């Protein structure tokens, strides 16, 4: 199988190195607009497997040519280009994997999943397969939800929880992924939610509670923000009595208060404003004060946990079960030279690509993580350095969700 890794940032490096490690992958083309970055990563792949390509994804003809020369593309670029890359795959005849939703073009980080799933018929007609939303969350979190769904007799609530207890050298606050996406998810986008069996939208940062993650992460305050899982889980896992589906992420108290103050000042949008004779987006001003995730490699210390909490019944008894993955930023840097979130996100995407190459997916069309067999995916996660765990939690304690 010939693979094109589109975008060779921290996550793209991890996916490329992971797929290159399996024997059925014969070559990996490292494509990026930065000419130097692919060469750096190529040196870390098995001898003879890496090729490099300077590519601007907005050059449609060049993109189609690059895709036509491979069997599968792993899209590691920002989600706003997903639909363009998927269209190019249909033209070139190339299978597709990405890690997050594209959504409406005017908001980069939106979690609207419908547009990508709507291409399933076209992919099926073309004899192609697309695996969408296959990072850590969304992605592994949804596979966890599917695995738990299969274990329970009834499932009333599914909650995805993302807790990063790390600190970064030299800065007071640092998101471990795209600062733009972080601000949009936490501040600008009204969260999708599935509440009392119905789809709804909430005000961002309007719900929070304390959740105790497995060691070494511990207890963190988690906040409700917009994310793909709140749409995907009700779409595919609702027929065992699902009433509620949500996503919560841990935020530093000072950072959460800053975002809430930013909203009170009227800046919870992504539009330009006039000030002092100049036009700018308040979003860009806020993001400019945050470090880029690539600049935090080797400076992040601590661990991050992403997991899915299922509540329902097993054998007629109440049950609450948390399935999760923990990655240490320190170990990820020591072993692989990347920060923990990059490792934790990139490996699941590679696992999806490997499953596609081995014919372990439902067939042609576009699929979400909830639609695949969780067993081989979970086995691949463990094999490639992102082991997962399951813990039983008291089912009789009321969670303030």
Secondary structure, DSSP 8 states (H G I E B T S, - for coil): -EEEEE--SHHHHHHHHHHHTSTT--EEEEEESSHHHHHHHHTTS-TTTEEEEE--TT-HHHHHHHHHTSSEEEE-S-GGGHHHHHHHHHHHT-EEE-SS----TT-TT----HHHHTTHHHHHHTT-EEE-S-BTTTBHHHHHHHHHHHH-SEEEEEEEEEEE--EETT-S---SS-HHHHHIIIIIS--EEEETTEEEE--TT--EEEEEETTTTEEEEEEE---THHHHHHHHS-TTT--EEEEEEE--HHHHHHHHHHHHTT--S--EEEETTEEEEHHHHHHHTS--GGGGTTTEESEEEEEEEEEEEETTEEEEEEEEEEEEHHHHHHHHSS-HHHHHHHHHHHHHHHHHHTT-SS-SEEE-GGGS-HHHHHHHHHHTT--EEEEE--SSS----
